Amino acid sequence: MAAMAAGDQAALFPFLDEFGDRLGGMVRAVFRSVHRHDLASDPNEVDYHVQTAALVLFDRAAGWDPDGALPWTWANRAIRAAIIDRIGHPSVELLEVDLDLRTPGGGAAAAAGAVADVDFDEMATTYPLVVLVVRAVRSVANERDAAVHLEYQAQKSMGDRQPAHPVGDMFDLTPANVRKIDQRVRAKLSALAASDPAFAALARVAWVEAC
Amino acid sequence: MMHIVDTPEPTNPGDTAGEIGGEPGGEPELRVVADDSVGAVTKDRYRTDVTTLTERIAIRLAGDGAEHPVAAAITIAVRGMARLEPGDYADVLGLAPADVRALEAGTVPLGELPAALWRLVHDHGLEPVMLVDLDRQLRGD
């Protein structure tokens, strides 16, 4: 650490010889903490990030106190940030099937000539909560309103700041109508979640909870 | 002009790595040991991908404005792997300490590195082709 603090990058090599295994354990723990078990079991990925950790320590070596914590404990947050910066934040792999375009004849939206980016029926085959949402929406709303509501929430969740506009175009409705339909469906979902234990889990859905 | 170069991806390095040692007070001697795998933890040392680490050092040196960062990184890497003090390192290379400092400062092109250093590059398991390629990228060839 003294050599690294002096700016000698050659010191990285013996440092890794001596402490690479310790850094490796830390790197694997970071991977596992973000559910990247695939990376944790890949020696090349682990080694690359062991080097990243060593480089972080190199950059900070001058500030390390030999009487304090171990270097990698002392720089834990910085090392973790560097690793996360490289591998990205925790996420679920985007499946192509989730974005599969809805085929014609698949409901009110399709009948209206609309194309939905998110197919809730397809997602329902994978995610139990989506099954519940779709079933609940279709039990409290007619076919068109259910499609409007789901499309509106899908657009909104994808970051569209004015989701009522594209959804209105899809269903030949004014944006105000779209928002009203969505509001009514959400209110009914909220009531359903409160009154029917079979749908209690709906309370975990953000847009229902917000009613 | 600084060229943008992708950070090296994790790679699987060659099959050999080397180590230089020496008796205290005596002439440093070359000792080559086999490398089993990247990131392997043996009973006494961890084996990292030294080529990737050298590339990363080179990219950092390039960012700092070194004229020949790959040549500098190779010189630094070999000294680090050999665990030699600069003076002993100069002796091994048959150079004056000032010449080694110049190499590590990145003032000497890759093609003009001394033959003794290139031998150590091979002995330590550095992959010259990858390093030459990085040198070309950094020079914008």
Chai-1 contact restraints between the chains, C-beta under 6 A:
chainA,res_idxA,chainB,res_idxB,connection_type,confidence,min_distance_angstrom,max_distance_angstrom,comment,restraint_id
A,Q9,B,I57,contact,1.0,0.0,6.0,A-B,restraint_1
A,Q9,B,I76,contact,1.0,0.0,6.0,A-B,restraint_2
A,A10,B,I76,contact,1.0,0.0,6.0,A-B,restraint_3
A,A10,B,R79,contact,1.0,0.0,6.0,A-B,restraint_4
A,A10,B,G80,contact,1.0,0.0,6.0,A-B,restraint_5
A,F13,B,G80,contact,1.0,0.0,6.0,A-B,restraint_6
A,F13,B,M81,contact,1.0,0.0,6.0,A-B,restraint_7
A,P14,B,R83,contact,1.0,0.0,6.0,A-B,restraint_8
A,L16,B,Y46,contact,1.0,0.0,6.0,A-B,restraint_9
A,L16,B,T48,contact,1.0,0.0,6.0,A-B,restraint_10
A,D17,B,R45,contact,1.0,0.0,6.0,A-B,restraint_11
A,D17,B,Y46,contact,1.0,0.0,6.0,A-B,restraint_12
A,G20,B,Y46,contact,1.0,0.0,6.0,A-B,restraint_13
A,G20,B,T48,contact,1.0,0.0,6.0,A-B,restraint_14
A,D21,B,V41,contact,1.0,0.0,6.0,A-B,restraint_15
A,D21,B,Y46,contact,1.0,0.0,6.0,A-B,restraint_16
A,P43,B,V38,contact,1.0,0.0,6.0,A-B,restraint_17
A,P43,B,G39,contact,1.0,0.0,6.0,A-B,restraint_18
A,N44,B,P10,contact,1.0,0.0,6.0,A-B,restraint_19
A,N44,B,N12,contact,1.0,0.0,6.0,A-B,restraint_20
A,N44,B,V38,contact,1.0,0.0,6.0,A-B,restraint_21
A,E45,B,P10,contact,1.0,0.0,6.0,A-B,restraint_22
A,V46,B,G39,contact,1.0,0.0,6.0,A-B,restraint_23
A,D47,B,V38,contact,1.0,0.0,6.0,A-B,restraint_24
A,D47,B,G39,contact,1.0,0.0,6.0,A-B,restraint_25
A,D47,B,T48,contact,1.0,0.0,6.0,A-B,restraint_26
A,D47,B,D49,contact,1.0,0.0,6.0,A-B,restraint_27
A,Y48,B,P10,contact,1.0,0.0,6.0,A-B,restraint_28
A,Q51,B,L53,contact,1.0,0.0,6.0,A-B,restraint_29
